[in-house]
Amino acid sequence: MLALLSGCLGASAERPDPYESFNRGIFEFNNQVDTYALEPVAKGWSFITPEDFRIALGKFFQNLRFPVRFLTNLGQGEVKRSGSELARFITNSTVGLLGFFDPATRFGLGKYPGDFGLMFGRWGVPSGPYWVIPLVGPSNPRDGVGYVFDSVLNPFSLARTVVAVSGAVTSTVNGRALAEAQVDLAREAALDLYVFVRDAYIQRRIAQIRNQDLFESDTPEPDADDLYNLPDDLYQLEDEPNEVEADGLR
């Protein structure tokens, strides 16, 4: 897979989106799926569940993604961060009742972003051209390969089919419900939503790889397979990007 990846990295920094026409078609497909399927279900979920429950459920799913964060931080040589993730997982899985609560943050245990695409980026693997993946959203060859590894370590992929599908659907719907305000704001404010999402994704990944997106916020982030990956702010591409917060959606 890494050999295949190396052959896909032909886009230069001056032309990060050589497949824009094709990407826009996939983006519009994802947008329609979200508008007519995922968004109505997420709104219904919000209607029948209290916000505190949705937040707690988001923390539960975030806690389940511990293996990816632990291994990818370890793969970057970040032993301290991996130790913090391990301590967080043990604390939140016990005192925090399987991760529905987050006492680890109150104990001063930091949260760090971690996925295989980020780890590959820290290893020096270039991102390659911008991609939009059906039903997944913004990506690139490096992060696409990383997403496969992330998925393998997803606990739901190891569960029985019914449990895996139920868990994945619940996580996606709950994450979309938590992101409702951000998605609505982006759709209303962006002159071109495709460009907004593309630039936000590219710039946030640059910031993360440059160690400028260290800590995640207390707000649980939706799963990586959400249709949209919008941060709260649009980061500006500069030679030395400003420090950014990590409370956006991946």
N, C-alpha and C positions, 0 to 999 in steps of 0.2 A: 504493500500500500504506500509506503514512504517513497519507493522507487517511482511509482505512478505519480505521486504527488510532485516529485521533483521535475517531472516533465510538463507540469501544468502551470509552472510559475513564470510564464513569459511576459506578463504584463509589467510595464515599467511604472515607477511612482507617478509619472506624469499622466499616465492613462490607466487608472485603477479599475475602470469599468468598460472594458472593450466589448462586452456582450450586453450592453445596455438595452438594446431593442428586445432581445430575448428575455432578459431579466425583468423588464417592465411587464411583459406578458405573464410571467410567473407571479410577479408581485400583484398584478391585478387579479389573477386567479385566487391567490391567498387572501386578498382583500375581500373578494366576493364570498369566499368560504367563511371568513370571519364575520362579515356583515349579516349574512343570511343564515348562518348555522351557529358558530361559536358564540357570537355576541348575544343573540337572544337567549341561548341556554345559560350563559354566564349571568345575564340580568335576572333570569328566573331563579338561578342559584342564589343570587344576592337577595332576592325578594324573600326566599324561604329560610335563609340562614342569617343569623346575626353577624355583624362585622367582626366581633371578637372571636367568634368561632372560625371565620374564614382566615383571620390572621394566624390563629393557633394552628389551623390545618396547614397553612403555608409553612409555618415553622417546622411542623412534623415532616413534610416532604423535603424541606431543606436539610433537616437532620439526616434523612435517608441518603442524601447525596454526599455524605461524609467520605466514602471510599475514594471518590474522584478528587476531592479537594486534598485529602491526605496524601494520596500517591503522587499527584501532580506537583504539589509543593515540595514533596520529598525529592521528586525527579529534578527539580530545579536547584537542589542543594539547600533548600530552605528548611533546615531541621527544626528551627525554633517555631516556624509557622506550622509545620506538620505536627509538632508536639502540642501546639495550641489547639489545632483541630481535633487531635485525639482527646485532649482533656475536655474540650467542648462537647464532643460526642458522648463521652462517658457521663459527664455531668448532666447534660440535657436528656440523655436516655434514661437516667435514673431519677435524679432530683426533679428534672423537668418533665417527668412522665412521658417517656418515649419521644420527647422533643416537642410536645405541644406547648411547652413553656421554655423560656430561655434564661434560666438562672446563670448560665455561664457568662453572659454579657455583664450581669451585675457583679460577678466575681472577677471581672477584669480580663477575661479571656477573649482575645481579639479574633475577629472573623476575617478570613482572607479569601479573595477570589482564587479559584483554581479549576482548570479544565485542561484537557490534553492539547487543545489548540493553543492555549496560552503557554503551556510548557514547551511546545515545539517552537513557538515564537521566541521564547527566552533562549532556546538552543541556537537561535540564529536562522531557523527555517523561514524564508520569506512567505508572505501571505498568498501571493499570486493574485489573479484577477478576482474582482468582486463577483459573487454568485448569489442568486436567490433560489433557494431550494423549495420545491413544492411542499406546503404544509409545515415547513420548518422556518423559513424566512431567510434573513441576511446571513451570508457565510462567505467562504472562499475555499480554495483547495486545501489549505493547511487546516483551517477550522473544521472543514467537512470531514477530513480524515480523523481529526480529534473527536468530532461528534460521534463517530462510530465507536471509538474506544470508550467515550463517556457512556454511551448506551449499553455497552457490554457490562459495565460496572454498575449500571442501574439495578437496584434490588428487584425491581419489577420484572426485569428480563430473566431473572433466576427463579421467579415464582411460576406457579401454574398459570395456564393461559387466562382463565377467568379472572384470577386475582390480578394478573399483570395488566390486562385490558382495563379492568375496573379502576385500578390504582392510577394508571396513566391518564385515563379520561377524567377522573376526579381531580387529579393534580393540574391538568391543563385547564379545565373549566374554572377551578378555584383561582388559579393564577391569572386567568383572563379577567375574572371578576375583580381581583385586587388591582388590576391595571386599568380598569375602566376609565377613571378620570384622566390618566395620562394619555391613553389612546385617543379619547375624545378631544383633549386639548391639542394633541398633535394634528389631528385631522382638521380642526378648526383653524389652527394658526399657520400651518405649512402651506406655502404657495404651491409646492410640488411635494406631495407626501413621499413619493419614491425617493427623491433626492434627500429629503429630510432623514428618512430611515437609513439610507445608504451612508450618508456622511456621519450620522450619529454612531452607527455601528463601526465604521472604519476608525473614527477618531477615538472612540472609547477603547477599542482593542489596542490601538497604538499607546494610549495612556496606560493601560494595564501592563503591557509588555515593558514599558519604560518605568515600571514601578511607581506610577503616579496614581494608581487606583488601588491602594493597599487594603483598606478596610471596607468591608461591606457594612451597610446600615442595618439597623434593627428590623427594618421592614423586610419580610421574607421575599426573596426574588422568585418569580415564576420559573417553571421548568425551561430548559434550553430549547424545547421543541415548541414554544409558543410562537404564534404567527408573527408577532412583532417584538422587536428587541430595542425598545426606546428608553434612553436615559432621560432623567429629568431635564438636563441641559444639553444643548448642542455644544460640543467642545470644538475649539478652533484648532485647525491644523497649523502648527508653527514648528520652527526648528526645535524649540524647547517648550512643549505644551504646558499650559498651566495645570496645576494640581486639580484633580477632579474628584468628585464624590462617587461612591460606587453604589448609590441607592437606586440606580436605574435598572431597567429590565434587560436581561441578557437574552 
